[in-house]
Amino acid sequence: MNFSSAKQTIKPPQRGIFPLDHDSECKPFMKEYIECLKQQQDKHHLCRDLSKNYLECRMDRQLMAKEDLDKLGFSEDARVDHAEEYDKTKEREGYVAGKHIEGRMKWWFQR
């Protein structure tokens, strides 16, 4: 049996997959966003506007499909104002997840 003769279908790219910026048209926006992430210790909510500018650049130059920015997480409802980083106080005090459970646990098929 020859499997190579079967009809092969080509699927369109999935959402989130888009052409590379070969001409570096949006590279300044990308660099500005990456630099902001470095300065803000990867707290992306502080670089939100730069990320939005980069995506708008890509959409304007047809490097990705036009999409409503609100659907991409840039609506005012999705804005993060006062994010606090978890300080791991419980772990420093010796807490280990799951260690407080007494006895052996049974698998779902043993119940």
Secondary structure as UniProt FT lines:
FT   HELIX           3..5
FT   TURN            15..16
FT   TURN            22..23
FT   HELIX           27..39
FT   TURN            40..42
FT   HELIX           44..47
FT   HELIX           48..60
FT   TURN            61..62
FT   HELIX           70..74
FT   HELIX           76..78
FT   HELIX           89..92
FT   TURN            93..94
FT   TURN            97..100
FT   HELIX           108..110
//
